[in-house]
Amino acid sequence: MFQFSLNPSDMKKVHFIGIGGVSMSGIAELLHDTGYQVTGSDVRDNKYVKHLESVGIPVTIGQSAENIKDQELFVYTDAILPTNPELQAAIATRKPCVTRGQFLGALMQNFPASIAVSGSHGKSTTTSMISDILIRTDEKPTILLGGTLDDIGGNVLSGKGPFFLAEACEYKGNIRYYYPQVAIVLNLDEDHLDYYKDLDDIVKAFERYMQNIRPNGYAIINADDPNSKTLASHVKGKAITFGVNNSDADYNATDVTFDPYGHPSFTLHFPDQSERRFSLGIIGRFNIYNAMAAIIACDITHVDRRIIKQGIEEYRPLHRRMEYVGEFQGARVLTDYGHHPVEIRATLDALAEHKTKKLWCVFQPYTISRTKTLMDEFAKAFHHADETVITAIQVAREIDTGEVKSEQLVERVNQNGDHAVCRQTFEDVLHYLDGKVQPGDIILTTGCGNVDELAELLVTSEKK
């Protein structure tokens, strides 16, 4: 097991290969804040790279062996291929060279109150909800987010207290490296099937992860999720369950209501037989589960319940989580990170429940393998959109063999009786929507690639 002491006197120079990702950039900034000499590289410039440079971290655009110099530790993202010349040069130094997941797991063990948020959907929202609670305490937490939260001024917060909060993604089996005090499992679905064989393989990976929890630690498990609730019997520490209208769960939400805009309220019953009413400032029935997990994580780590209630009720979403960007021809433009069929369907369901006019969805598929493997599920995900526009697939870390195209997904959506068209580029989408949308419509752009840039394009084109 790789070990790392958060003490720059032991190892001063750390280099990040693929530093521009949201998680990698956050870890890099955390080390920089702690006193390390941090360098990094990425294949392209982006907002995270620009931010790192603004705080004094040098970043090279382009990856080559020349970037490997006198660094003492190398951290690389899962998107880096074994043939990458910079990675090969780092390995050749025979100095420690670890993946982002391995490093995050080692970093986590420096804190007595570490909270790791897992699940196929809702990780970033739940992590940011917990953030909004912890920053109201005197504990000075350390936080690593999978998005940008205005309340902490970005995607990382470097604290000196006992709390360490981070998302714990299962991609490439990374959860096997995490040993948290508190492990949250929101839900389990088919995803990352370029690594896992099937859903059963994912569940087994989480069963093994439950053995990593510290003996005095906790696993917070969604008892309403059929693929997660069986994990309780595998927990090394103590299992705590939550559910909605589920009297068998340790924490049970009842009396769910919605205001006219779709914001949910619910009564949460605590294990000590007390109860409190919570009202959320974000829409979506699924966010009740995210909020419950956040409340429980803070409750069992002895955060004052008055602070918990304030943090949850004043929480506003991360950027790219049903984020309002502006207007295009009188239509509201929202952008979301959802890139899995279940996430997309849940978001569209929430928006459709309270819409007054037409709901447009613009989806950018991410990776060939995910689009191919989940084609059937994607084809059913857009039912609550009045019209769906699907862009070219963002290939990302794979090689495009031409085997899978967006046009195939469009055809499948239309075969299901819904309405979809293909427009390859963001400019194509802009021209297609021009003159079609009406005041009062909603346009949702969704995907984990750069589809948020399309939302900005729509809004800025309106201002020209």
C-alpha positions in Angstrom: 0.0 0.0 0.0 1.3 3.4 -1.0 1.7 5.7 2.0 2.1 9.5 2.1 2.6 11.8 5.0 1.2 15.3 4.5 4.5 16.8 5.5 6.6 18.7 2.9 9.8 18.0 4.9 9.6 14.4 3.9 9.2 14.9 0.1 9.2 18.4 -1.4 8.6 18.2 -5.2 5.5 16.5 -6.7 4.6 16.4 -10.3 1.1 15.8 -11.7 0.6 14.2 -15.1 -2.8 15.3 -16.3 -3.1 18.1 -13.8 -6.0 19.9 -15.5 -8.8 17.5 -14.3 -11.1 18.7 -11.5 -9.8 16.2 -9.0 -6.2 16.3 -10.0 -6.1 20.1 -9.9 -7.7 20.1 -6.4 -5.2 17.7 -5.0 -2.3 19.7 -6.6 -3.6 22.9 -5.1 -4.0 21.3 -1.7 -0.3 20.2 -1.7 0.8 23.6 -2.9 -1.1 25.2 0.0 0.6 22.8 2.4 4.1 23.9 1.2 5.0 21.4 -1.6 6.7 22.4 -4.8 4.1 21.4 -7.3 4.4 21.1 -11.1 2.2 19.6 -13.7 1.3 19.0 -17.3 -1.8 18.6 -19.4 -2.7 18.2 -23.1 -4.8 21.3 -23.1 -5.4 24.5 -21.3 -8.6 25.0 -19.3 -10.1 26.9 -16.4 -8.5 24.6 -13.8 -5.1 25.0 -15.4 -5.5 28.8 -15.5 -6.5 28.8 -11.8 -3.4 26.7 -10.8 -1.1 29.1 -12.7 -2.8 32.0 -10.9 -1.9 30.6 -7.5 1.7 29.9 -8.5 1.7 26.3 -9.8 3.6 26.0 -13.2 1.8 23.9 -15.7 3.2 22.8 -19.1 0.7 22.3 -21.9 1.9 19.2 -23.8 3.2 16.0 -22.3 6.8 14.8 -22.9 9.7 13.2 -21.2 11.3 16.7 -20.9 8.8 17.5 -18.2 10.3 14.9 -15.9 13.2 16.5 -14.0 14.1 16.4 -10.3 10.7 15.7 -8.9 10.4 13.2 -6.0 6.9 11.9 -6.5 4.7 11.5 -9.6 0.9 11.4 -9.6 -1.0 10.6 -12.9 -4.6 10.5 -13.8 -6.4 7.4 -15.1 -6.8 9.0 -18.5 -3.0 8.7 -19.1 -2.2 5.7 -21.3 0.8 3.5 -20.5 2.4 4.6 -23.7 2.5 8.3 -22.6 6.1 9.4 -22.9 5.9 11.6 -19.8 4.6 8.7 -17.7 7.2 6.4 -19.1 9.9 8.9 -18.2 8.5 9.2 -14.6 8.5 5.4 -14.2 12.1 5.2 -15.4 13.2 7.5 -12.5 12.3 4.6 -10.1 10.8 7.2 -7.8 7.3 6.8 -6.5 4.7 7.0 -9.4 1.1 6.5 -8.4 -2.4 7.0 -9.8 -4.7 9.7 -8.6 -6.8 7.1 -6.8 -3.8 5.7 -4.9 -2.6 9.1 -3.9 -6.1 10.2 -2.8 -6.4 7.1 -0.6 -3.0 7.8 1.0 -3.9 11.4 1.5 -7.1 10.4 3.2 -5.3 8.6 5.9 -3.7 11.7 7.2 -7.0 12.8 8.7 -8.9 11.2 11.7 -12.3 12.2 10.3 -12.3 11.4 6.6 -15.5 11.2 4.7 -15.6 9.5 1.3 -18.7 9.9 -0.9 -19.4 7.1 -3.4 -22.2 6.2 -5.7 -23.0 6.1 -9.4 -25.0 9.3 -9.1 -25.1 12.3 -6.8 -21.5 12.2 -5.5 -20.6 15.8 -6.2 -23.9 17.2 -5.0 -23.7 15.3 -1.7 -20.1 16.2 -1.2 -20.8 19.9 -1.7 -23.8 19.6 0.6 -21.5 18.3 3.4 -19.1 21.1 2.5 -21.7 23.7 3.1 -22.4 22.2 6.5 -18.7 21.7 7.6 -17.6 25.2 6.6 -20.2 26.6 9.1 -18.4 24.8 12.0 -15.1 25.7 13.7 -13.4 22.5 12.4 -11.5 24.0 9.4 -12.1 21.1 7.0 -10.1 20.0 4.0 -12.4 19.5 1.0 -11.8 18.2 -2.5 -14.8 18.5 -4.8 -15.7 17.2 -8.3 -17.0 20.6 -9.3 -16.9 24.3 -8.4 -18.7 25.5 -5.3 -18.9 29.2 -4.8 -19.1 28.9 -1.0 -15.5 27.6 -0.9 -14.3 29.6 -3.8 -13.6 26.7 -6.1 -13.1 23.0 -6.0 -10.7 22.7 -3.0 -10.4 24.0 0.5 -7.3 23.5 2.5 -7.9 23.3 6.3 -6.0 22.4 9.4 -8.8 20.5 11.2 -9.6 16.8 11.5 -12.1 16.6 8.6 -11.2 15.5 5.1 -14.0 15.3 2.6 -13.7 13.9 -0.9 -15.6 12.1 -3.7 -14.6 8.4 -4.0 -15.2 7.4 -7.5 -15.2 3.7 -8.4 -13.6 4.1 -11.8 -10.7 1.7 -12.5 -11.4 0.1 -9.1 -10.1 3.2 -7.3 -12.3 2.6 -4.2 -10.0 -0.2 -3.2 -7.4 2.4 -2.2 -9.7 4.3 0.1 -9.8 3.7 3.9 -12.2 6.4 5.2 -13.7 6.9 8.7 -17.1 7.5 7.0 -18.0 5.9 3.7 -21.2 7.0 1.9 -22.8 4.8 -0.8 -25.6 6.7 -2.5 -26.5 4.1 -5.2 -25.0 1.6 -7.5 -25.7 1.4 -11.3 -24.1 0.0 -14.4 -21.3 2.4 -15.3 -17.6 2.4 -16.2 -18.2 -0.9 -18.0 -14.9 -0.4 -19.9 -13.4 -1.5 -16.6 -16.1 -3.6 -14.8 -17.6 -6.6 -16.4 -21.2 -5.9 -15.3 -23.3 -4.5 -12.4 -22.5 -7.6 -10.3 -18.8 -6.9 -10.7 -19.4 -3.3 -9.4 -21.4 -4.6 -6.4 -18.6 -7.0 -5.5 -16.0 -4.2 -5.7 -18.1 -2.2 -3.2 -18.5 -5.3 -1.0 -14.7 -5.4 -0.8 -14.6 -1.6 -0.2 -16.8 -2.0 2.8 -13.9 -4.1 4.4 -11.7 -1.0 4.1 -13.7 1.1 6.5 -11.9 1.7 9.8 -13.1 -0.6 12.7 -14.5 2.5 14.5 -15.9 3.9 11.2 -19.3 4.0 9.5 -20.8 3.1 6.2 -23.9 5.2 5.2 -25.9 3.1 2.8 -29.1 3.9 0.8 -31.5 1.2 1.9 -33.9 2.1 -0.9 -31.3 1.3 -3.6 -31.6 -2.5 -4.4 -27.9 -2.7 -5.4 -26.6 -0.9 -2.4 -28.6 -2.2 0.5 -26.9 -5.6 0.5 -23.6 -3.9 1.3 -24.5 -3.5 5.0 -23.6 -7.1 5.9 -20.0 -6.5 4.5 -19.2 -3.4 6.5 -16.1 -3.8 8.7 -17.3 -0.9 11.0 -20.9 0.0 11.6 -23.6 0.2 8.8 -26.1 3.0 9.0 -29.0 3.0 6.5 -31.3 5.7 5.2 -34.5 5.7 3.1 -37.7 7.5 2.2 -40.9 6.1 3.8 -38.8 3.2 4.9 -39.4 2.4 8.6 -36.6 -0.3 8.5 -34.0 2.4 7.8 -32.0 4.0 10.6 -32.8 7.4 9.2 -36.2 7.7 7.5 -37.7 10.6 5.6 -41.4 11.0 5.5 -44.1 13.6 4.6 -42.3 14.6 1.3 -43.8 17.7 -0.3 -42.8 20.1 -3.1 -43.2 23.9 -3.5 -44.5 25.2 -6.9 -40.9 25.4 -8.2 -40.1 21.8 -7.4 -38.1 22.3 -4.2 -38.7 19.3 -1.8 -39.3 19.4 1.9 -39.3 16.3 4.2 -39.4 15.2 7.8 -36.3 13.3 8.9 -36.7 10.8 11.7 -33.4 10.2 13.6 -32.4 7.0 15.4 -32.8 8.7 18.8 -36.5 9.1 18.0 -36.2 12.9 17.3 -37.3 14.4 14.1 -36.6 17.6 12.1 -38.2 19.2 9.0 -35.8 20.1 6.2 -36.6 22.3 3.1 -34.2 22.2 0.2 -33.2 25.1 -2.1 -32.7 22.7 -5.1 -35.2 20.8 -7.1 -35.5 17.1 -7.7 -36.8 14.2 -5.7 -33.4 12.4 -6.0 -31.8 15.3 -4.0 -33.7 14.1 -0.9 -31.4 11.1 -0.8 -28.3 13.3 -1.4 -29.4 15.6 1.4 -30.1 12.7 3.8 -26.7 11.2 3.2 -25.1 14.6 3.9 -27.1 15.1 7.1 -26.2 11.7 8.4 -22.5 12.1 7.7 -22.4 15.2 9.8 -24.8 13.9 12.5 -22.7 10.9 13.3 -19.5 13.0 13.4 -21.2 15.2 16.0 -21.9 18.4 14.1 -24.6 20.4 15.8 -28.0 19.7 14.2 -28.8 23.4 14.0 -25.7 23.9 11.9 -26.7 20.9 9.8 -30.1 22.3 9.1 -28.8 25.7 8.2 -26.2 24.2 5.8 -28.6 22.0 4.1 -31.3 24.6 3.7 -29.0 27.3 2.5 -27.2 25.0 0.1 -27.2 26.0 -3.6 -25.9 23.7 -6.3 -22.5 23.3 -7.7 -21.7 24.7 -11.1 -23.0 22.3 -13.8 -25.6 20.7 -11.5 -28.8 22.1 -13.0 -27.0 25.4 -13.1 -28.9 28.4 -14.5 -26.6 30.0 -17.1 -28.9 32.7 -18.6 -31.4 33.0 -21.4 -31.6 32.3 -25.1 -34.5 33.8 -27.0 -36.5 34.0 -23.8 -35.8 30.3 -22.8 -34.0 29.5 -19.6 -30.6 27.8 -20.2 -29.5 25.2 -17.7 -26.4 23.0 -17.7 -25.8 19.8 -15.9 -23.0 17.2 -15.5 -25.3 14.2 -15.9 -23.8 11.7 -18.3 -25.4 8.4 -17.3 -28.9 7.5 -18.4 -30.3 7.3 -14.8 -28.9 10.8 -14.1 -30.3 12.3 -17.2 -33.7 10.7 -16.7 -33.9 11.9 -13.1 -33.0 15.5 -14.1 -35.5 15.6 -17.0 -38.2 14.1 -14.7 -37.5 16.8 -12.1 -37.7 19.6 -14.7 -40.7 18.2 -16.6 -42.7 17.9 -13.3 -42.8 21.7 -13.1 -42.3 23.0 -16.6 -44.8 25.4 -18.2 -43.7 25.1 -21.9 -41.3 23.1 -24.0 -38.3 21.2 -22.5 -35.3 20.9 -24.7 -32.4 18.6 -23.9 -29.0 18.8 -25.6 -26.9 15.8 -24.8 -23.2 15.3 -25.5 -22.3 11.6 -25.2 -19.0 10.9 -23.4 -16.8 8.0 -24.6 -17.5 5.4 -27.2 -17.5 2.5 -24.7 -20.2 4.1 -22.4 -22.4 5.1 -25.4 -22.2 1.6 -26.9 -22.7 -0.3 -23.6 -25.5 1.8 -22.3 -27.2 2.5 -25.7 -30.5 0.8 -24.7 -30.7 2.8 -21.5 -29.7 6.1 -23.2 -32.4 5.5 -25.8 -35.0 5.5 -23.0 -33.6 8.4 -20.9 -35.1 11.3 -22.8 -38.8 10.5 -22.6 -39.6 13.7 -20.6 -37.8 16.0 -23.0 -40.1 17.4 -25.7 -37.1 17.4 -28.1 -33.6 16.1 -27.7 -30.5 17.3 -29.7 -27.5 14.9 -29.5 -24.1 16.1 -30.4 -21.0 14.2 -31.6 -19.6 11.8 -29.0 -16.7 13.2 -27.0 -14.2 10.5 -27.5 -11.9 11.5 -24.5 -9.5 8.7 -23.4 -10.4 6.3 -26.2 -9.7 5.8 -29.9 -12.7 6.5 -32.3 -12.9 3.4 -34.5 -16.2 4.7 -36.1 -18.1 1.8 -34.6 -20.5 4.0 -32.7 -22.0 7.3 -33.8 -24.5 9.7 -32.3 -26.8 9.1 -35.2 -27.3 5.6 -33.9 -28.5 6.9 -30.6 -30.8 9.4 -32.3 -32.4 6.6 -34.3 -32.9 4.5 -31.1 -34.5 7.4 -29.3 -36.9 8.0 -32.2 -37.8 4.3 -32.4 -39.0 4.7 -28.8 -41.5 7.3 -29.8 -39.5 10.3 -28.6 -38.1 13.1 -30.7 -34.4 13.5 -31.3 -32.1 15.0 -33.9 -28.3 14.9 -34.4 -26.3 18.1 -34.6 -22.6 17.4 -34.5 -21.0 20.7 -33.3 -22.1 23.3 -30.8 -22.4 25.8 -33.6 -24.8 23.4 -35.4 -26.9 23.2 -32.2 -27.0 26.9 -32.0 -28.2 27.3 -35.5 -30.8 24.5 -35.0 -32.3 26.1 -31.9 -32.3 29.6 -33.4 -35.9 30.6 -34.0 -37.3 27.4 -32.7 -37.2 28.0 -29.0 -39.9 30.2 -27.4 -40.0 32.4 -24.2 -40.8 30.2 -21.3 -39.0 27.1 -22.7 -36.2 25.4 -20.8 -33.0 24.3 -22.6 -30.9 21.7 -20.6 -27.4 20.9 -21.8 -26.0 17.8 -20.2 -22.9 15.6 -20.2 -19.6 15.4 -18.4 -17.5 16.7 -21.3 -17.5 20.4 -22.3 -21.2 20.8 -23.2 -21.4 23.6 -20.6 -19.5 25.6 -23.2 -22.6 25.3 -25.4 -24.8 26.7 -22.7 -22.4 29.7 -22.5 -22.5 30.0 -26.3 -26.2 30.1 -26.4 -26.4 32.8 -23.7 -23.6 34.9 -25.1 -25.0 34.7 -28.7 -28.2 36.3 -27.3 -26.2 39.3 -26.0 -24.5 40.0 -29.3 
